[in-house]
Amino acid sequence: MSKLSQDNDMKILVIGAGVSGLTTAICLREAGFSVVIVADRFAPDLTSVVAGALWEWPPAVCGRHGTPRSLERSKQWCMTAYNKFKEIHAEFGSQETGVYLRDVYFYFKDVLENRPADLRKMNELKDKVDGFERGLQIVPETIDLSFQGGIKDAFKHMAPMANTDVYMKWLLQYVQDIGCQIIQEKITVNVVQNEQELLRRFNARAIVNCAGLGSIATTGDTSMYPLRGALVRVKNQAGVVTDAHCISHEESSSDEQDIIFIVPRGDDLVVLGGLAQQDQWSTDLSLEVPMIRQMYDGCLQFLQELRQLPLDEKEPVRTGLRPFTEENVCVERVPNTRIFYNYGHGGAGVTLSWGCSQEIVQLVQEMIREEVNPSAFFNHKIDTNKKTIFVLHDMLPSKTDFRHIQSGNRNLVLLCSRRGLSKVVPSQYQHLDLVQIVEPYNLQNLLHTYQQIKADYGLLDDNCRIVTNDEYSVLLAAQLREALNLAGDRPMMIRQFTDKNYLKSALKNSLIRVPKHLIFDQNQYRKEPVSYLKFVVQELGNDIFVKPVTGAGSEKTKRIHTIDELKGWCDSNVDSDEEFEFNEFIRGQLYNTSVVMKNGQPCYFAACKHYRPNDEFLYGHPIGNIVVREEEPEFHKLRQFSSDTLQSLEHGYPKNGVLNIDFFLQEGSEEPILMEVAARTPGGLVSKMFYTYQGVRLNELHLQLQIGDSPDIILKDRNEWKYSAYSIHPKQDGVVTAIEKPILESDVEVSWQIYLGERLKASQSMRDVAIAILLSHHDFSTLQRDYEVANSTSFYKTKNDFLEKAEALFATVTA
């Protein structure tokens, strides 16, 4: 290993003590940094210990590793690791480190010339690895060449492989021997939002997040998911299995278990695998599970030597959850921060560990050089000759895929709060030319930041646009345009889409019905509380819905059904700085519609039906939406009412962009009652739902139309339409003890925003989502049935701390 450099006393905080965390700590320490590792778990209680730990050229046998950018970088990372493992083996030996250098055989059911991806993979690696050979003549005699239809081709090479029980223990000891500090603590806060506090608390200059699936909480990366794997463990008596043997997953196969993965684990064990199950969280697997038995039997059939080997009676099956993301491995610096990400390695954590860790060191060193000499690292990605698009973002999870906004003729600049940056999936950084955190996030600071960027890069106002798809930034964007005299909608028009009372006043001379309403008069309540309460009830009735005038996401809303409840609410809010509105409580079916405006003309209309009103989410209930088909009678009524509403707005409406409308069809009369109009795309997964349904990307369309593009709206062929719906589930108080994958007849896409062992607080807003489920099916009746199930089933369990303490106390007493 490298000699320690002592020329740098800067401390780096590393979160996580899996294989990525420990190798990152070693590389940083050997580069001269002081390192503190903070983790709640250490070997053997880690996913890294479960890993097959066979070095592989990507994509891995048990992985799903196909995103081009990540795949190309992984090839460099894995070669760094290949050479590092050879170095470790030479310097320390197998017995101490658990690292072995052995042959691995890869088998194929057709000649590689008929399998372009596998042929390309072989050609890429054959000159980089030791001991490469190809052909059926290399196959050991005990291999069943007729297995699963026949083996037609094969190659082998030397590959490092690790006994993870020994290797992880050695890594942990090594980081201590070279002077890394270790603290056992669970960090679950979002590192971007809490950067300064974490740096101060640990006296650190930078943070490296290596939290695996825990990154769901620490980074807010909603693209993460578990890919469950399992290994059957057998005793390698007399060392009869000396090499590794693999057959990759067939991409055309829907079978979760068609992999052969046989790897000698040190001298005494062989691990047998083949399981790759997306979104499965339970680790309670045994040989009694049919799929595990099938996996085991397949390996026995393939390699005859295994049939004589007994199971490891202490631990016959070991299960773990590989941390994947939609865009694969995340090795990034968070723009304009001292935060670095190193997670999402899936089934290739050991293979990629040293390469990813070395890149983190390079990124940290680059950050330090940048701080010493900022002018040398001035961002030259901004081209003065191009149009510059400033995208504002503050509160909501960013659902825009900027790869569809990115263009060779424009610069993309993200102006965001720190909280807003934490809502951007890290794989999107590559599509942004500049990211600037604006704190506090307000008009004055946004103006200052814009002017500073304009001066730094010599931009012209005429060549700049301000756009947003964040509900909390819509008015700010309009105010910024007005202050700078830039093209786009102005505050007078936009205010009716952000201020509920202003919207009602804008419709007061129209035929559009809105709920009866009153603004909470705090002064009047202080003077004459009894008469004021009577007045409110006389005007609106006993059933009242309270909401902030400028709020969003159903925050601070409340249903009130008695005068005593009304009094309690008024007493609690009489000194609030926020303005509230009392509404009559409307019963009926809630709908949402989206109207795409292009040059003042509607060019796309879509509608969906709510399962429950949004505020039910804050009462602990799942909520969702399902598409309203064009052939359904209410579809045309919804479109007409949406059109009438827009035409009735006193101050007009944006002529380019998406308008989002919520209204009830009242119970009994079916009369439409408008609740809200928003100058943005719909919330939740509605935009994704309509992309699945008809192929329309509402989020990206909204920004393109604000920018001044004129995108064509092209629907899928009618026979390709898939009816769609979604369900989102709120967080519950307690520690997450179990998570279940939704198994439905419809196609299911899940976004996990919780993980096993996480401590949750009950949702306070629509942003506090635990699980989001997108459903789709060509048959609408099937979709409807599954939609009902999704909205009436709890897919995770929590246990409150006081129950855990009570159980522990009871166990102590009874003992």
Sequence and secondary structure as in RCSB ss.txt:
>XXXX:A:sequence
MSKLSQDNDMKILVIGAGVSGLTTAICLREAGFSVVIVADRFAPDLTSVVAGALWEWPPAVCGRHGTPRSLERSK
QWCMTAYNKFKEIHAEFGSQETGVYLRDVYFYFKDVLENRPADLRKMNELKDKVDGFERGLQIVPETIDLSFQGG
IKDAFKHMAPMANTDVYMKWLLQYVQDIGCQIIQEKITVNVVQNEQELLRRFNARAIVNCAGLGSIATTGDTSMY
PLRGALVRVKNQAGVVTDAHCISHEESSSDEQDIIFIVPRGDDLVVLGGLAQQDQWSTDLSLEVPMIRQMYDGCL
QFLQELRQLPLDEKEPVRTGLRPFTEENVCVERVPNTRIFYNYGHGGAGVTLSWGCSQEIVQLVQEMIREEVNPS
AFFNHKIDTNKKTIFVLHDMLPSKTDFRHIQSGNRNLVLLCSRRGLSKVVPSQYQHLDLVQIVEPYNLQNLLHTY
QQIKADYGLLDDNCRIVTNDEYSVLLAAQLREALNLAGDRPMMIRQFTDKNYLKSALKNSLIRVPKHLIFDQNQY
RKEPVSYLKFVVQELGNDIFVKPVTGAGSEKTKRIHTIDELKGWCDSNVDSDEEFEFNEFIRGQLYNTSVVMKNG
QPCYFAACKHYRPNDEFLYGHPIGNIVVREEEPEFHKLRQFSSDTLQSLEHGYPKNGVLNIDFFLQEGSEEPILM
EVAARTPGGLVSKMFYTYQGVRLNELHLQLQIGDSPDIILKDRNEWKYSAYSIHPKQDGVVTAIEKPILESDVEV
SWQIYLGERLKASQSMRDVAIAILLSHHDFSTLQRDYEVANSTSFYKTKNDFLEKAEALFATVTA
>XXXX:A:secstr
      S   EEEEE  SHHHHHHHHHHHHTT EEEEEES  TTSSHHHHS  B   SS TT     HHHHHHHH
HHHHHHHHHHHHHHHHH HHHH EEEEEEEEEESS GGG HHHHHHHHHHTTTSSS EESGGGS TTB TTGGG 
  EEEEEEEEEE HHHHHHHHHHHHHHTT EEEE    S TTTTHHHHHHHTT SEEEE  GGGHHHHT  TTEE
EEEEEEEEEE GGG   SEEEE   TT   S   EEEEEETTTEEEEE   EET       TTSHHHHHHHHHHH
HHBGGGGG  B SS SEEEEEEEEETT  EEEE TTSSEEEEE  GGGHHHHHHHHHHHHHHHHHHHHHHHH GG
GG      TTSEEEEEEE SS     GGGT  TTEEEEEEE HHHHHTS GGGGGG SEEEE SS SHHHHHHHH
HHHHHHHT  GGGEEEEE  GGGHHHHHHHHHHHT SS  HHHHGGGT HHHHHHHTTTSS     EEE  HHHH
HH HHHHHHHHHHHH S EEEEESS  TTTT EEE SHHHHHHHHHHHTT SS EEEEE   EEEEEEEEEEETT
EEEEEEEEEESS GGGGGGT  EEEEE  TTSHHHHHHHHHHHHHHHH TT   SSEEEEEEEEEETTT  EEEE
EEESS  STTHHHHHHHHH   HHHHHHHHHHT         GGG  EEEEEEEE  SEEEEEE     SSEEEE
EE   TT EE    STT EEEEEEEEESSHHHHHHHHHHHHH   EEEE HHHHHHHHHHHHHH 
